[in-house]
Amino acid sequence: MDSRLLSISDLAETGRTGDVLLFRRRSLISRYGRGIHSHAAMIVFIAGLPMVAEIREWIGGRAITLKSELRRRPGAIDYYRVEPPNYDRLKASMAMLRKCGNGYNYWGVIGAAMLRLPIVNRWIRLELDDAISVDPWGPQFCSQAVASALRAGGVDAVHNLADKQTEPADLARSTALNFLGTLTL
């Protein structure tokens, strides 16, 4: 990971609603997943205030201030710019905000984890088609929610992988996203 730091005050100039936040922390997802990130969220500016729109285990969908997240997780939040010119930031942000109040998709996380088991992954394959993915307005897990919100904005961030199979690390490797830096207060 690059060591560029981006202060919260820099976001007044560089931040854009609909960009992606990826969180680094030791967890089962980062340990057994495909990379170092364990959580995904979207930044949404509301009246100039940077908010984190996310779906969290035990909590569900919510929007909280970026400043409060940075106090809780200093140096652990990476900022990714969504690059494609056809990206509709407002549509993506609204799709993510509509998930606030929804529950967390525990069964989806369990299903994605099951695909890591050697015997199971021989019989069940990753789904590649977003068209057969789950209801975009029902319960989702974090990276599934971000992937479906990005798609609502016109960007399929992870080609050939259904939203319900998308992990935070898949978003980090997406060619549609560009790492700008790690956020600081």
N, C-alpha and C positions, 0 to 999 in steps of 0.2 A: 504494500500500500504506500502510495506517495505521502510525503510528510507535509504537504501544503496545509496551512491553517487558514480558516476563514472565520472572521469574527462575526458575531450576530449584527454588529453595526454595519459590516460590509454588505449585508443582505439588502439594505436600503437601495444599493446600486446594482448588485448582481443577482439578488434573489428574484425568482419568478414563481408565481403560483403554478401549481401542477408539477413542480419538480419532485424528485424522489429523495427520501432520507433512508439510509441504511444504517442499522445499529450493530456495533460490534460488542459482543459479550460472550463469555463462555457459557454454553448451554448445549443441550442435546442436538439442537438444530445446527449450530456451528461446528460441533464436534463430529457429528456423523453425516452432516449435509455436504454440499458441494463447495463450501467456502467458509470465510471467517464471519460472515454476517448472520445474525440470528433474528433480526426483526426488520420489517419494511414499513414505511409510512410515506405520506405525501405532505408536502408543505403547501399550505393554502394561506394567502394573505387576505385578511378580513379587515377592511378599513385601515390598511397599512400595517396591521399587526400580524407577524408571522405565527401561524398556528400549525400544529401537527395533527393531521387527520389520520387516524389509525384504527386498527382492530387489534385488541390485546386479549390474551388469555385471561380468564377470570373477570374481565371488564367488559369486553365487547367493543363496538364501534364508538369512537369519541373524537372530539377535537379539543386539544389543550394548547396552551401557549408553548412556543418553542423554548422560550427562556426557562420555563419550569422543567422541561425535559433536559436542557443543558445543565441545569443545577444538579439534577439526579444522575446524569450520565456524562460528566465532563470528559471531553476528548474521545468519545465513543460513537459519535454520530457523523457519518459521512454524507456529504451533499453531492447529488448527481443531477446534472442538467439534462432535461429531455431535449434532444437535438433536432429531430426531424422537423422540417419547415411546415409540414401539413398538420402538426400537432395542435389541437384545439384545447388550450390550457383551461379555459373556462368550463368546457364540457367535462373534461377529466376531473377537475376540482369539484364540480357539482356532483358528479357520479360518486366520488369518494365521500363527500359530505353527506350524501343520502344514505350512506352505510352507518352513520352515527346512530346509535341506539339499537343496532342489530346485535345479535349474539355472536359468539365465537364458534367457528366450525371445528369442534374437537374431532369429529369423525373424519373430516377431511385431512387433518394433520396425522391422525392414526393411519389412514389409508395411504398417505404419502410415505410415512415411515415404514409401513409394511413392505413397500416396494424395495426397501433396502435389504430385506432378508433374503439370503441366498436362494432358498427353495421357492419362496413366493415370487421373486422377480423372474424366475424361469417360466412361470405359468401366467403371470399377469404383466402386461407391458404398460409403459407410460402412455397416457392418452396424449395424442398430438393435436387434436382438433378442438379449437375453442367453440365451434358450433355445437358440440355435444357436451360442453361444460355445464356446470350447475347454474341455477338461477342467479343472475348478477345482483339481485336485491335481497337474497336470503343470507343466512349466516355464512361467513367466509373466514379464512385465517389471513394473517397480515399480508403476505406476498401475493396471495390469490386476489385479495381486494385491490392492491395496488396494480397488479397486472390487468384486472378487468376495468379499473378506472382509466388506465392508460389507453386501453382498447376503445373505451367510450370516447376518448379524445382523438381517436384515429391512429393510434400507434400500437402495433403488436410488438411489445418489447422483447418477447422471447418466442421467436419463430419455431414452429414445429414442436411446441409444447403447450398443452392446455393450461389455462390459468390455474386450475385446481391442482396442478402438479408443479407449479412454479415455486421455487424456493428463493429466499432473499439473495443468495449467491448467484442465482440465474440472472436476476435483475442487475447485479453488479457487473456481470460479464456482457450484458446486452450492448449491442452496437448502437442502439438508440439512445443510450445514456452515456454521459461524459462526466467523470469524476472531477469536481471542482476543488474539493478540499474537505478537511475535517473541521466541524464547527466548534467554536469556542465562544465563551461569553464576552 
